[in-house]
Amino acid sequence: MAWAEDEYCLLVNAIEGSPLWTLLADWTGGEDEAEWRRHVPRFAPLVAHWHRAGLVRLVRAAGWAYLPDTHQVAAADVPDVLADPDAWAWRASEEEVICVGLAAAHADLTGPPPRQPAA
């Protein structure tokens, strides 16, 4: 199965352990935070789907450091976190941010999980 552009962008950011805002900045190719917000509806369901499929984890990171075994966002809290516009907003590096990282070794990924039908 081929990677869609948004899936590939999420994959790269998950490999890097990026803050959610970085995912949006990479997708838009710019620093316009208002433009980033327009793309949250594209990525929030995708991140949630990958989380349910066990491919990514969300963590609350002090600064921009993704540490997979600390401060994980509980599965029950993921929808609320992804629905919060502040979770996607730029933060100074010393503030808490939500980061996305791979839950599985990227060598094990043969392709993205099947897309869910649009709700």
PyMOL commands that set and color helices and strands:
alter all, ss='L'
color gray80, all
select helices_A, chain A and resi 5-16+20-28+33-37+40-52+75-83+85-88+106-108
alter helices_A, ss='H'
color red, helices_A
select strands_A, chain A and resi 56-62+96-102
alter strands_A, ss='S'
color yellow, strands_A
deselect
rebuild
show_as cartoon
